[in-house]
């Protein structure tokens, strides 16, 4: 398996939480690309989009990821921003740079998870309940799925009849085993 590891998926898929657990377990570095963006550009992705628009954000986001990839450190788990893989040739870049994993969830679970988070940094979803969130995210998720599904590996979130809060931990464990198996 080629390093680094890139976790991709829609907002609420657990890229940051799963990535942190995984990196910790592997003894690797963890980088959240939204946080790296904030540090480099002085604005969170949401504020940057509000101020300069989504096109400008995507261009900068692309360079943040590609610049970090030039660091001579391979043992890194990156959590990418949810829209990153769906812009220009970004998915091809990811596949050249390392190994990508799509954390795939059924949309209604993403909506439930997002409804439990602080939505102030997500202007389109702010103030909405899980049902309303689902209406907003369904069409976008459908449009993004063909990009996400180009990942080297697809991991389906291990959900029973309902969310029970152990899903991120289980996803991290699945990833850990997969990475071990291929090395
Ligand atoms: C975005 C997702 C965000 C962030 C930005 C845009 C998107 O990242 O990059 O607000 O278009 O889905 P997370 O997926 O980490 O929330």
Backbone and ligand atoms as CSV (ligand in chain L), in Angstrom:
chain,resi,resn,atom,element,x,y,z
A,1,UNK,N,N,0.846,-1.198,0.000
A,1,UNK,CA,C,0.000,0.000,0.000
A,1,UNK,C,C,0.882,1.250,0.000
A,2,UNK,N,N,0.472,2.223,-0.816
A,2,UNK,CA,C,1.271,3.451,-0.925
A,2,UNK,C,C,0.811,4.452,0.134
A,3,UNK,N,N,1.750,5.052,0.833
A,3,UNK,CA,C,1.421,6.067,1.843
A,3,UNK,C,C,1.632,7.438,1.232
A,4,UNK,N,N,1.014,8.469,1.763
A,4,UNK,CA,C,0.132,8.510,2.932
A,4,UNK,C,C,-1.276,7.970,2.641
A,5,UNK,N,N,-2.077,8.039,3.705
A,5,UNK,CA,C,-3.475,7.610,3.649
A,5,UNK,C,C,-4.348,8.859,3.559
A,6,UNK,N,N,-5.308,8.843,2.649
A,6,UNK,CA,C,-6.268,9.945,2.539
A,6,UNK,C,C,-7.670,9.416,2.826
A,7,UNK,N,N,-8.325,10.001,3.817
A,7,UNK,CA,C,-9.714,9.625,4.094
A,7,UNK,C,C,-10.617,10.617,3.381
A,8,UNK,N,N,-11.555,10.083,2.615
A,8,UNK,CA,C,-12.469,10.968,1.897
A,8,UNK,C,C,-13.910,10.585,2.227
A,9,UNK,N,N,-14.817,11.512,1.960
A,9,UNK,CA,C,-16.231,11.232,2.192
A,9,UNK,C,C,-16.966,12.521,2.507
A,10,UNK,N,N,-18.278,12.389,2.601
A,10,UNK,CA,C,-19.139,13.552,2.795
A,10,UNK,C,C,-18.964,14.121,4.210
A,11,UNK,N,N,-19.442,15.341,4.389
A,11,UNK,CA,C,-19.438,15.936,5.733
A,11,UNK,C,C,-20.157,14.987,6.697
A,12,UNK,N,N,-19.601,14.824,7.870
A,12,UNK,CA,C,-20.240,13.969,8.871
A,12,UNK,C,C,-19.845,12.505,8.765
A,13,UNK,N,N,-18.981,12.177,7.801
A,13,UNK,CA,C,-18.588,10.773,7.623
A,13,UNK,C,C,-17.593,10.310,8.687
A,14,UNK,N,N,-17.039,11.264,9.448
A,14,UNK,CA,C,-16.116,10.881,10.521
A,14,UNK,C,C,-14.659,10.900,10.091
A,15,UNK,N,N,-14.362,11.614,9.014
A,15,UNK,CA,C,-12.980,11.617,8.497
A,15,UNK,C,C,-11.983,12.059,9.570
A,16,UNK,N,N,-12.345,13.107,10.298
A,16,UNK,CA,C,-11.434,13.626,11.326
A,16,UNK,C,C,-11.355,12.676,12.519
A,17,UNK,N,N,-12.494,12.268,13.029
A,17,UNK,CA,C,-12.513,11.389,14.213
A,17,UNK,C,C,-11.842,10.055,13.912
A,18,UNK,N,N,-12.233,9.448,12.795
A,18,UNK,CA,C,-11.673,8.148,12.423
A,18,UNK,C,C,-10.170,8.291,12.148
A,19,UNK,N,N,-9.813,9.378,11.466
A,19,UNK,CA,C,-8.412,9.610,11.118
A,19,UNK,C,C,-7.534,9.734,12.348
A,20,UNK,N,N,-8.042,10.461,13.348
A,20,UNK,CA,C,-7.261,10.624,14.590
A,20,UNK,C,C,-7.051,9.286,15.288
A,21,UNK,N,N,-8.124,8.505,15.397
A,21,UNK,CA,C,-8.028,7.202,16.078
A,21,UNK,C,C,-7.037,6.314,15.321
A,22,UNK,N,N,-7.190,6.302,13.994
A,22,UNK,CA,C,-6.341,5.441,13.168
A,22,UNK,C,C,-4.868,5.829,13.287
A,23,UNK,N,N,-4.587,7.132,13.168
A,23,UNK,CA,C,-3.198,7.600,13.232
A,23,UNK,C,C,-2.600,7.251,14.589
A,24,UNK,N,N,-3.400,7.430,15.625
A,24,UNK,CA,C,-2.939,7.130,16.973
A,24,UNK,C,C,-2.572,5.645,17.086
A,25,UNK,N,N,-3.449,4.807,16.551
A,25,UNK,CA,C,-3.230,3.359,16.631
A,25,UNK,C,C,-1.995,2.933,15.822
A,26,UNK,N,N,-1.794,3.584,14.677
A,26,UNK,CA,C,-0.650,3.237,13.825
A,26,UNK,C,C,0.646,3.873,14.324
A,27,UNK,N,N,0.506,4.896,15.188
A,27,UNK,CA,C,1.683,5.668,15.610
A,27,UNK,C,C,2.163,6.584,14.491
A,28,UNK,N,N,1.222,7.052,13.658
A,28,UNK,CA,C,1.539,7.935,12.543
A,28,UNK,C,C,1.110,9.366,12.860
A,29,UNK,N,N,1.451,10.289,11.958
A,29,UNK,CA,C,0.966,11.666,12.079
A,29,UNK,C,C,-0.469,11.729,11.576
A,30,UNK,N,N,-1.197,12.731,12.095
A,30,UNK,CA,C,-2.549,12.978,11.579
A,30,UNK,C,C,-2.641,14.440,11.163
A,31,UNK,N,N,-3.196,14.689,9.987
A,31,UNK,CA,C,-3.411,16.067,9.528
A,31,UNK,C,C,-4.854,16.209,9.042
A,32,UNK,N,N,-5.560,17.162,9.657
A,32,UNK,CA,C,-6.893,17.495,9.178
A,32,UNK,C,C,-6.721,18.642,8.181
A,33,UNK,N,N,-7.103,18.416,6.933
A,33,UNK,CA,C,-6.804,19.421,5.903
A,33,UNK,C,C,-7.640,20.683,6.051
A,34,UNK,N,N,-8.821,20.597,6.682
A,34,UNK,CA,C,-9.581,21.826,6.967
A,34,UNK,C,C,-8.810,22.684,7.982
A,35,UNK,N,N,-8.232,22.008,8.986
A,35,UNK,CA,C,-7.450,22.755,9.988
A,35,UNK,C,C,-6.179,23.323,9.372
A,36,UNK,N,N,-5.531,22.525,8.513
A,36,UNK,CA,C,-4.313,23.013,7.847
A,36,UNK,C,C,-4.656,24.233,6.992
A,37,UNK,N,N,-5.798,24.169,6.313
A,37,UNK,CA,C,-6.238,25.305,5.500
A,37,UNK,C,C,-6.374,26.556,6.372
A,38,UNK,N,N,-7.022,26.373,7.523
A,38,UNK,CA,C,-7.252,27.482,8.458
A,38,UNK,C,C,-5.914,28.094,8.898
A,39,UNK,N,N,-4.981,27.209,9.245
A,39,UNK,CA,C,-3.672,27.707,9.710
A,39,UNK,C,C,-2.937,28.457,8.613
A,40,UNK,N,N,-3.000,27.934,7.395
A,40,UNK,CA,C,-2.241,28.542,6.296
A,40,UNK,C,C,-2.898,29.832,5.810
A,41,UNK,N,N,-4.221,29.843,5.726
A,41,UNK,CA,C,-4.902,31.001,5.128
A,41,UNK,C,C,-5.574,31.920,6.147
A,42,UNK,N,N,-5.539,31.534,7.420
A,42,UNK,CA,C,-6.057,32.431,8.457
A,42,UNK,C,C,-7.573,32.473,8.553
A,43,UNK,N,N,-8.253,31.654,7.765
A,43,UNK,CA,C,-9.722,31.586,7.835
A,43,UNK,C,C,-10.130,30.118,7.761
A,44,UNK,N,N,-11.210,29.770,8.450
A,44,UNK,CA,C,-11.714,28.397,8.329
A,44,UNK,C,C,-12.265,28.237,6.910
A,45,UNK,N,N,-12.380,26.995,6.420
A,45,UNK,CA,C,-12.972,26.818,5.086
A,45,UNK,C,C,-14.322,27.531,4.957
A,46,UNK,N,N,-15.176,27.423,5.983
A,46,UNK,CA,C,-16.511,28.049,5.886
A,46,UNK,C,C,-16.386,29.566,5.754
A,47,UNK,N,N,-15.503,30.178,6.555
A,47,UNK,CA,C,-15.325,31.640,6.473
A,47,UNK,C,C,-14.690,32.034,5.144
A,48,UNK,N,N,-13.770,31.207,4.677
A,48,UNK,CA,C,-13.115,31.518,3.396
A,48,UNK,C,C,-14.147,31.488,2.269
A,49,UNK,N,N,-15.019,30.471,2.314
A,49,UNK,CA,C,-16.063,30.358,1.272
A,49,UNK,C,C,-17.017,31.559,1.365
A,50,UNK,N,N,-17.396,31.919,2.599
A,50,UNK,CA,C,-18.291,33.070,2.784
A,50,UNK,C,C,-17.655,34.339,2.227
A,51,UNK,N,N,-16.333,34.495,2.407
A,51,UNK,CA,C,-15.661,35.735,2.018
A,51,UNK,C,C,-15.287,35.755,0.533
A,52,UNK,N,N,-14.727,34.661,0.044
A,52,UNK,CA,C,-14.153,34.676,-1.318
A,52,UNK,C,C,-14.880,33.781,-2.311
A,53,UNK,N,N,-15.826,32.988,-1.833
A,53,UNK,CA,C,-16.570,32.105,-2.736
A,53,UNK,C,C,-15.943,30.724,-2.834
A,54,UNK,N,N,-16.739,29.797,-3.336
A,54,UNK,CA,C,-16.323,28.393,-3.307
A,54,UNK,C,C,-15.205,28.090,-4.313
A,55,UNK,N,N,-15.219,28.775,-5.465
A,55,UNK,CA,C,-14.177,28.531,-6.491
A,55,UNK,C,C,-12.798,28.859,-5.935
A,56,UNK,N,N,-12.715,30.023,-5.302
A,56,UNK,CA,C,-11.431,30.458,-4.737
A,56,UNK,C,C,-10.997,29.478,-3.653
A,57,UNK,N,N,-11.970,29.030,-2.854
A,57,UNK,CA,C,-11.634,28.069,-1.799
A,57,UNK,C,C,-11.084,26.781,-2.389
A,58,UNK,N,N,-11.747,26.246,-3.405
A,58,UNK,CA,C,-11.314,24.963,-3.992
A,58,UNK,C,C,-9.893,25.052,-4.535
A,59,UNK,N,N,-9.570,26.178,-5.156
A,59,UNK,CA,C,-8.226,26.333,-5.722
A,59,UNK,C,C,-7.175,26.296,-4.604
A,60,UNK,N,N,-7.456,27.056,-3.546
A,60,UNK,CA,C,-6.494,27.091,-2.431
A,60,UNK,C,C,-6.423,25.731,-1.736
A,61,UNK,N,N,-7.574,25.108,-1.579
A,61,UNK,CA,C,-7.632,23.808,-0.892
A,61,UNK,C,C,-6.774,22.790,-1.635
A,62,UNK,N,N,-6.831,22.859,-2.968
A,62,UNK,CA,C,-6.048,21.938,-3.799
A,62,UNK,C,C,-4.554,22.090,-3.496
A,63,UNK,N,N,-4.109,23.359,-3.420
A,63,UNK,CA,C,-2.679,23.586,-3.197
A,63,UNK,C,C,-2.258,23.237,-1.781
A,64,UNK,N,N,-3.154,23.414,-0.813
A,64,UNK,CA,C,-2.815,23.028,0.564
A,64,UNK,C,C,-2.481,21.542,0.584
A,65,UNK,N,N,-3.345,20.740,-0.025
A,65,UNK,CA,C,-3.109,19.283,-0.003
A,65,UNK,C,C,-1.848,18.925,-0.782
A,66,UNK,N,N,-1.680,19.519,-1.970
A,66,UNK,CA,C,-0.523,19.143,-2.798
A,66,UNK,C,C,0.786,19.618,-2.183
A,67,UNK,N,N,0.783,20.786,-1.545
A,67,UNK,CA,C,2.009,21.280,-0.900
A,67,UNK,C,C,2.401,20.376,0.269
A,68,UNK,N,N,1.407,19.990,1.067
A,68,UNK,CA,C,1.720,19.129,2.216
A,68,UNK,C,C,2.244,17.774,1.748
A,69,UNK,N,N,1.759,17.324,0.609
A,69,UNK,CA,C,2.188,16.014,0.087
A,69,UNK,C,C,3.671,16.018,-0.279
A,70,UNK,N,N,4.239,17.218,-0.443
A,70,UNK,CA,C,5.664,17.283,-0.794
A,70,UNK,C,C,6.589,17.113,0.407
A,71,UNK,N,N,6.008,17.181,1.600
A,71,UNK,CA,C,6.842,16.971,2.797
A,71,UNK,C,C,7.372,15.536,2.767
A,72,UNK,N,N,8.607,15.355,3.187
A,72,UNK,CA,C,9.171,14.004,3.113
A,72,UNK,C,C,8.735,13.112,4.269
A,73,UNK,N,N,7.447,13.100,4.549
A,73,UNK,CA,C,6.924,12.243,5.625
A,73,UNK,C,C,5.813,11.401,5.010
A,74,UNK,N,N,5.969,10.097,5.084
A,74,UNK,CA,C,4.989,9.218,4.432
A,74,UNK,C,C,3.918,8.708,5.381
A,75,UNK,N,N,4.301,8.552,6.648
A,75,UNK,CA,C,3.363,7.909,7.566
A,75,UNK,C,C,2.404,8.941,8.149
A,76,UNK,N,N,1.484,9.351,7.286
A,76,UNK,CA,C,0.517,10.370,7.658
A,76,UNK,C,C,-0.879,9.895,7.258
A,77,UNK,N,N,-1.836,10.162,8.142
A,77,UNK,CA,C,-3.246,9.972,7.791
A,77,UNK,C,C,-3.821,11.374,7.604
A,78,UNK,N,N,-4.356,11.640,6.424
A,78,UNK,CA,C,-4.978,12.935,6.133
A,78,UNK,C,C,-6.493,12.789,6.116
A,79,UNK,N,N,-7.189,13.712,6.783
A,79,UNK,CA,C,-8.641,13.830,6.621
A,79,UNK,C,C,-8.861,14.952,5.623
A,80,UNK,N,N,-9.437,14.652,4.483
A,80,UNK,CA,C,-9.648,15.690,3.456
A,80,UNK,C,C,-10.971,16.409,3.712
A,81,UNK,N,N,-11.146,17.587,3.115
A,81,UNK,CA,C,-12.435,18.273,3.169
A,81,UNK,C,C,-13.429,17.510,2.289
A,82,UNK,N,N,-14.714,17.574,2.659
A,82,UNK,CA,C,-15.723,16.750,1.980
A,82,UNK,C,C,-15.864,17.012,0.486
A,83,UNK,N,N,-15.514,18.222,0.043
A,83,UNK,CA,C,-15.697,18.528,-1.379
A,83,UNK,C,C,-14.433,18.353,-2.190
A,84,UNK,N,N,-13.332,18.138,-1.519
A,84,UNK,CA,C,-12.037,18.092,-2.207
A,84,UNK,C,C,-11.995,17.104,-3.383
A,85,UNK,N,N,-12.419,15.835,-3.187
A,85,UNK,CA,C,-12.249,14.848,-4.267
A,85,UNK,C,C,-13.075,15.158,-5.513
A,86,UNK,N,N,-14.021,16.090,-5.398
A,86,UNK,CA,C,-14.994,16.286,-6.477
A,86,UNK,C,C,-14.654,17.508,-7.328
A,87,UNK,N,N,-13.446,17.977,-7.236
A,87,UNK,CA,C,-13.037,19.195,-7.930
A,87,UNK,C,C,-11.921,18.866,-8.914
A,88,UNK,N,N,-12.090,19.315,-10.149
A,88,UNK,CA,C,-11.079,19.118,-11.193
A,88,UNK,C,C,-10.477,17.705,-11.141
A,89,UNK,N,N,-9.137,17.624,-11.170
A,89,UNK,CA,C,-8.501,16.303,-11.205
A,89,UNK,C,C,-8.076,15.831,-9.810
A,90,UNK,N,N,-8.733,16.364,-8.762
A,90,UNK,CA,C,-8.269,16.068,-7.397
A,90,UNK,C,C,-8.269,14.576,-7.061
A,91,UNK,N,N,-9.254,13.861,-7.570
A,91,UNK,CA,C,-9.303,12.430,-7.246
A,91,UNK,C,C,-8.098,11.711,-7.866
A,92,UNK,N,N,-7.741,12.103,-9.077
A,92,UNK,CA,C,-6.543,11.513,-9.706
A,92,UNK,C,C,-5.294,11.848,-8.897
A,93,UNK,N,N,-5.216,13.099,-8.426
A,93,UNK,CA,C,-4.056,13.509,-7.618
A,93,UNK,C,C,-3.943,12.619,-6.389
A,94,UNK,N,N,-5.073,12.437,-5.697
A,94,UNK,CA,C,-5.047,11.619,-4.475
A,94,UNK,C,C,-4.522,10.228,-4.767
A,95,UNK,N,N,-4.968,9.686,-5.887
A,95,UNK,CA,C,-4.576,8.306,-6.204
A,95,UNK,C,C,-3.096,8.206,-6.563
A,96,UNK,N,N,-2.570,9.291,-7.092
A,96,UNK,CA,C,-1.132,9.298,-7.388
A,96,UNK,C,C,-0.300,9.487,-6.129
A,97,UNK,N,N,-0.851,10.291,-5.209
A,97,UNK,CA,C,-0.055,10.661,-4.028
A,97,UNK,C,C,-0.028,9.584,-2.950
A,98,UNK,N,N,-1.107,8.811,-2.842
A,98,UNK,CA,C,-1.163,7.837,-1.745
A,98,UNK,C,C,-2.322,6.880,-1.943
A,99,UNK,N,N,-2.876,6.415,-0.835
A,99,UNK,CA,C,-4.002,5.477,-0.907
A,99,UNK,C,C,-5.234,6.153,-0.303
A,100,UNK,N,N,-6.334,6.083,-1.054
A,100,UNK,CA,C,-7.550,6.779,-0.618
A,100,UNK,C,C,-8.603,5.786,-0.131
A,101,UNK,N,N,-9.310,6.197,0.912
A,101,UNK,CA,C,-10.362,5.375,1.515
A,101,UNK,C,C,-11.631,6.220,1.598
A,102,UNK,N,N,-12.702,5.717,1.015
A,102,UNK,CA,C,-13.990,6.419,1.086
A,102,UNK,C,C,-14.793,5.870,2.257
A,103,UNK,N,N,-15.117,6.744,3.200
A,103,UNK,CA,C,-15.974,6.351,4.322
A,103,UNK,C,C,-17.419,6.581,3.878
A,104,UNK,N,N,-18.072,5.483,3.491
A,104,UNK,CA,C,-19.403,5.608,2.876
A,104,UNK,C,C,-20.512,5.332,3.884
A,105,UNK,N,N,-21.490,6.206,3.883
A,105,UNK,CA,C,-22.642,6.077,4.780
A,105,UNK,C,C,-23.920,6.249,3.968
A,106,UNK,N,N,-24.988,5.628,4.452
A,106,UNK,CA,C,-26.280,5.936,3.852
A,106,UNK,C,C,-26.635,7.365,4.269
A,107,UNK,N,N,-27.242,8.126,3.326
A,107,UNK,CA,C,-27.455,9.558,3.592
A,107,UNK,C,C,-28.234,9.848,4.876
A,108,UNK,N,N,-29.220,9.009,5.223
A,108,UNK,CA,C,-30.000,9.372,6.415
A,108,UNK,C,C,-29.159,9.268,7.691
A,109,UNK,N,N,-28.139,8.409,7.671
A,109,UNK,CA,C,-27.249,8.357,8.839
A,109,UNK,C,C,-26.342,9.590,8.882
A,110,UNK,N,N,-25.901,10.028,7.704
A,110,UNK,CA,C,-25.081,11.258,7.679
A,110,UNK,C,C,-25.903,12.415,8.233
A,111,UNK,N,N,-27.172,12.491,7.815
A,111,UNK,CA,C,-28.047,13.584,8.275
A,111,UNK,C,C,-28.204,13.513,9.794
A,112,UNK,N,N,-28.403,12.310,10.321
A,112,UNK,CA,C,-28.548,12.168,11.785
A,112,UNK,C,C,-27.272,12.585,12.501
A,113,UNK,N,N,-26.138,12.165,11.961
A,113,UNK,CA,C,-24.862,12.511,12.606
A,113,UNK,C,C,-24.620,14.015,12.536
A,114,UNK,N,N,-24.893,14.604,11.363
A,114,UNK,CA,C,-24.660,16.048,11.213
A,114,UNK,C,C,-25.569,16.842,12.156
A,115,UNK,N,N,-26.807,16.360,12.344
A,115,UNK,CA,C,-27.751,17.079,13.213
A,115,UNK,C,C,-27.241,17.135,14.656
A,116,UNK,N,N,-26.354,16.203,15.010
A,116,UNK,CA,C,-25.820,16.172,16.385
A,116,UNK,C,C,-24.573,17.047,16.546
A,117,UNK,N,N,-24.089,17.642,15.446
A,117,UNK,CA,C,-22.851,18.426,15.535
A,117,UNK,C,C,-23.159,19.925,15.572
A,118,UNK,N,N,-22.123,20.707,15.838
A,118,UNK,CA,C,-22.262,22.157,15.809
A,118,UNK,C,C,-22.321,22.583,14.341
A,119,UNK,N,N,-23.473,23.092,13.926
A,119,UNK,CA,C,-23.647,23.399,12.499
A,119,UNK,C,C,-23.352,24.862,12.164
A,120,UNK,N,N,-22.824,25.602,13.149
A,120,UNK,CA,C,-22.590,27.025,12.892
A,120,UNK,C,C,-21.536,27.239,11.801
A,121,UNK,N,N,-20.653,26.231,11.634
A,121,UNK,CA,C,-19.631,26.327,10.580
A,121,UNK,C,C,-20.132,25.740,9.259
A,122,UNK,N,N,-21.397,25.362,9.206
A,122,UNK,CA,C,-21.949,24.781,7.979
A,122,UNK,C,C,-23.205,25.579,7.608
A,123,UNK,N,N,-23.005,26.723,6.956
A,123,UNK,CA,C,-24.104,27.653,6.715
A,123,UNK,C,C,-25.337,27.026,6.048
A,124,UNK,N,N,-25.131,26.099,5.140
A,124,UNK,CA,C,-26.283,25.520,4.430
A,124,UNK,C,C,-27.155,24.641,5.329
A,125,UNK,N,N,-26.555,24.164,6.403
A,125,UNK,CA,C,-27.275,23.215,7.265
A,125,UNK,C,C,-27.692,23.828,8.604
A,126,UNK,N,N,-27.166,25.013,8.887
A,126,UNK,CA,C,-27.370,25.640,10.191
A,126,UNK,C,C,-28.863,25.786,10.507
A,127,UNK,N,N,-29.266,25.364,11.715
A,127,UNK,CA,C,-30.649,25.542,12.161
A,127,UNK,C,C,-31.603,24.466,11.646
A,128,UNK,N,N,-31.084,23.500,10.894
A,128,UNK,CA,C,-31.966,22.483,10.318
A,128,UNK,C,C,-31.937,21.198,11.164
A,129,UNK,N,N,-33.084,20.469,11.143
A,129,UNK,CA,C,-33.102,19.171,11.822
A,129,UNK,C,C,-32.674,18.080,10.835
A,130,UNK,N,N,-32.593,16.829,11.336
A,130,UNK,CA,C,-32.038,15.741,10.511
A,130,UNK,C,C,-32.808,15.573,9.197
A,131,UNK,N,N,-34.135,15.705,9.279
A,131,UNK,CA,C,-34.946,15.523,8.066
A,131,UNK,C,C,-34.643,16.606,7.029
A,132,UNK,N,N,-34.536,17.845,7.517
A,132,UNK,CA,C,-34.234,18.962,6.601
A,132,UNK,C,C,-32.810,18.853,6.053
A,133,UNK,N,N,-31.916,18.395,6.912
A,133,UNK,CA,C,-30.523,18.218,6.475
A,133,UNK,C,C,-30.489,17.186,5.348
A,134,UNK,N,N,-31.255,16.120,5.516
A,134,UNK,CA,C,-31.283,15.062,4.498
A,134,UNK,C,C,-31.711,15.632,3.140
A,135,UNK,N,N,-32.718,16.493,3.140
A,135,UNK,CA,C,-33.173,17.097,1.869
A,135,UNK,C,C,-32.062,17.895,1.203
A,136,UNK,N,N,-31.244,18.555,2.018
A,136,UNK,CA,C,-30.163,19.376,1.449
A,136,UNK,C,C,-29.027,18.489,0.936
A,137,UNK,N,N,-28.685,17.451,1.707
A,137,UNK,CA,C,-27.470,16.711,1.346
A,137,UNK,C,C,-27.683,15.642,0.272
A,138,UNK,N,N,-28.935,15.139,0.150
A,138,UNK,CA,C,-29.190,14.044,-0.802
A,138,UNK,C,C,-28.694,14.348,-2.217
A,139,UNK,N,N,-29.116,15.480,-2.822
A,139,UNK,CA,C,-28.675,15.726,-4.205
A,139,UNK,C,C,-27.164,15.916,-4.319
A,140,UNK,N,N,-26.568,16.537,-3.302
A,140,UNK,CA,C,-25.121,16.766,-3.368
A,140,UNK,C,C,-24.355,15.455,-3.223
A,141,UNK,N,N,-24.856,14.614,-2.347
A,141,UNK,CA,C,-24.195,13.326,-2.140
A,141,UNK,C,C,-24.289,12.481,-3.410
A,142,UNK,N,N,-25.436,12.551,-4.057
A,142,UNK,CA,C,-25.621,11.807,-5.304
A,142,UNK,C,C,-24.639,12.280,-6.375
A,143,UNK,N,N,-24.452,13.602,-6.443
A,143,UNK,CA,C,-23.522,14.163,-7.437
A,143,UNK,C,C,-22.074,13.823,-7.096
A,144,UNK,N,N,-21.786,13.706,-5.816
A,144,UNK,CA,C,-20.393,13.467,-5.413
A,144,UNK,C,C,-20.008,11.992,-5.415
A,145,UNK,N,N,-20.993,11.128,-5.286
A,145,UNK,CA,C,-20.699,9.691,-5.142
A,145,UNK,C,C,-19.767,9.157,-6.238
A,146,UNK,N,N,-19.974,9.535,-7.527
A,146,UNK,CA,C,-19.081,8.990,-8.562
A,146,UNK,C,C,-17.614,9.357,-8.349
A,147,UNK,N,N,-17.366,10.484,-7.705
A,147,UNK,CA,C,-15.976,10.864,-7.398
A,147,UNK,C,C,-15.472,10.034,-6.216
A,148,UNK,N,N,-16.254,10.046,-5.145
A,148,UNK,CA,C,-15.830,9.312,-3.947
A,148,UNK,C,C,-15.572,7.834,-4.268
A,149,UNK,N,N,-16.414,7.305,-5.158
A,149,UNK,CA,C,-16.324,5.859,-5.424
A,149,UNK,C,C,-15.096,5.472,-6.254
A,150,UNK,N,N,-14.329,6.463,-6.673
A,150,UNK,CA,C,-13.057,6.154,-7.344
A,150,UNK,C,C,-11.942,5.864,-6.333
A,151,UNK,N,N,-12.258,5.956,-5.053
A,151,UNK,CA,C,-11.240,5.708,-4.016
A,151,UNK,C,C,-10.652,4.310,-4.184
A,152,UNK,N,N,-9.446,4.136,-3.677
A,152,UNK,CA,C,-8.812,2.816,-3.754
A,152,UNK,C,C,-9.591,1.788,-2.935
A,153,UNK,N,N,-10.147,2.232,-1.826
A,153,UNK,CA,C,-10.948,1.337,-0.982
A,153,UNK,C,C,-12.218,2.061,-0.562
A,154,UNK,N,N,-13.315,1.292,-0.491
A,154,UNK,CA,C,-14.570,1.865,0.012
A,154,UNK,C,C,-14.919,1.117,1.295
A,155,UNK,N,N,-15.136,1.866,2.365
A,155,UNK,CA,C,-15.542,1.235,3.628
A,155,UNK,C,C,-16.967,1.640,3.951
A,156,UNK,N,N,-17.843,0.673,4.054
A,156,UNK,CA,C,-19.217,0.992,4.428
A,156,UNK,C,C,-19.316,1.085,5.936
A,157,UNK,N,N,-19.951,2.153,6.383
A,157,UNK,CA,C,-20.060,2.359,7.831
A,157,UNK,C,C,-20.841,1.201,8.457
A,158,UNK,N,N,-20.323,0.671,9.553
A,158,UNK,CA,C,-20.956,-0.488,10.188
A,158,UNK,C,C,-22.120,-0.060,11.081
A,159,UNK,N,N,-23.293,0.112,10.469
A,159,UNK,CA,C,-24.450,0.566,11.250
A,159,UNK,C,C,-25.479,-0.553,11.297
A,160,UNK,N,N,-26.014,-0.812,12.483
A,160,UNK,CA,C,-27.106,-1.776,12.616
A,160,UNK,C,C,-28.415,-1.074,12.280
A,161,UNK,N,N,-29.437,-1.277,13.114
A,161,UNK,CA,C,-30.717,-0.609,12.839
A,161,UNK,C,C,-30.642,0.873,13.143
A,162,UNK,N,N,-29.796,1.224,14.106
A,162,UNK,CA,C,-29.662,2.627,14.516
A,162,UNK,C,C,-28.205,2.940,14.804
A,163,UNK,N,N,-27.889,4.223,14.807
A,163,UNK,CA,C,-26.541,4.624,15.208
A,163,UNK,C,C,-26.390,4.330,16.699
A,164,UNK,N,N,-25.224,3.837,17.091
A,164,UNK,CA,C,-25.034,3.628,18.529
A,164,UNK,C,C,-23.783,4.329,19.065
A,165,UNK,N,N,-23.126,5.113,18.215
A,165,UNK,CA,C,-21.981,5.898,18.681
A,165,UNK,C,C,-20.654,5.172,18.597
A,166,UNK,N,N,-20.688,3.872,18.220
A,166,UNK,CA,C,-19.417,3.139,18.160
A,166,UNK,C,C,-18.886,3.059,16.725
A,167,UNK,N,N,-19.581,3.694,15.792
A,167,UNK,CA,C,-19.260,3.506,14.373
A,167,UNK,C,C,-17.881,4.035,13.995
A,168,UNK,N,N,-17.511,5.200,14.525
A,168,UNK,CA,C,-16.205,5.769,14.151
A,168,UNK,C,C,-15.073,4.848,14.618
A,169,UNK,N,N,-15.228,4.372,15.852
A,169,UNK,CA,C,-14.229,3.454,16.421
A,169,UNK,C,C,-14.128,2.187,15.564
A,170,UNK,N,N,-15.279,1.668,15.151
A,170,UNK,CA,C,-15.278,0.443,14.326
A,170,UNK,C,C,-14.654,0.694,12.958
A,171,UNK,N,N,-14.964,1.861,12.377
A,171,UNK,CA,C,-14.369,2.191,11.073
A,171,UNK,C,C,-12.850,2.294,11.186
A,172,UNK,N,N,-12.394,2.924,12.268
A,172,UNK,CA,C,-10.948,3.062,12.471
A,172,UNK,C,C,-10.309,1.681,12.598
A,173,UNK,N,N,-10.982,0.782,13.305
A,173,UNK,CA,C,-10.433,-0.568,13.488
A,173,UNK,C,C,-10.384,-1.314,12.144
A,174,UNK,N,N,-11.449,-1.171,11.351
A,174,UNK,CA,C,-11.464,-1.813,10.012
A,174,UNK,C,C,-10.307,-1.310,9.161
A,175,UNK,N,N,-10.105,-0.003,9.210
A,175,UNK,CA,C,-9.011,0.600,8.429
A,175,UNK,C,C,-7.665,0.093,8.917
A,176,UNK,N,N,-7.532,0.055,10.219
A,176,UNK,CA,C,-6.273,-0.400,10.820
A,176,UNK,C,C,-5.955,-1.818,10.329
A,177,UNK,N,N,-6.958,-2.674,10.359
A,177,UNK,CA,C,-6.744,-4.076,9.940
A,177,UNK,C,C,-6.415,-4.159,8.456
A,178,UNK,N,N,-7.113,-3.352,7.667
A,178,UNK,CA,C,-6.884,-3.337,6.219
A,178,UNK,C,C,-5.455,-2.900,5.892
A,179,UNK,N,N,-5.003,-1.881,6.592
A,179,UNK,CA,C,-3.654,-1.366,6.342
A,179,UNK,C,C,-2.618,-2.409,6.755
A,180,UNK,N,N,-2.861,-3.061,7.868
A,180,UNK,CA,C,-1.945,-4.100,8.336
A,180,UNK,C,C,-1.870,-5.272,7.359
A,181,UNK,N,N,-3.051,-5.659,6.905
A,181,UNK,CA,C,-3.171,-6.788,5.975
A,181,UNK,C,C,-2.357,-6.555,4.703
A,182,UNK,N,N,-2.278,-5.312,4.278
A,182,UNK,CA,C,-1.607,-5.009,2.998
A,182,UNK,C,C,-0.162,-4.579,3.163
A,183,UNK,N,N,0.386,-4.845,4.347
A,183,UNK,CA,C,1.795,-4.491,4.544
A,183,UNK,C,C,2.583,-5.657,5.090
L,1,LIG,C1,C,-16.958,21.029,2.505
L,1,LIG,C2,C,-16.644,20.265,3.615
L,1,LIG,C3,C,-15.836,20.786,4.720
L,1,LIG,C4,C,-14.944,21.963,4.287
L,1,LIG,C5,C,-15.695,22.983,3.507
L,1,LIG,C6,C,-16.449,22.417,2.311
L,1,LIG,C7,C,-17.792,20.411,1.437
L,1,LIG,O1,O,-15.040,19.747,5.246
L,1,LIG,O2,O,-13.849,21.514,3.538
L,1,LIG,O3,O,-16.588,23.619,4.382
L,1,LIG,O4,O,-17.909,21.021,0.357
L,1,LIG,O5,O,-18.309,19.302,1.655
L,1,LIG,P1,P,-15.577,18.493,6.119
L,1,LIG,O6,O,-16.052,17.454,5.171
L,1,LIG,O7,O,-14.350,18.060,6.857
L,1,LIG,O8,O,-16.628,18.998,7.008
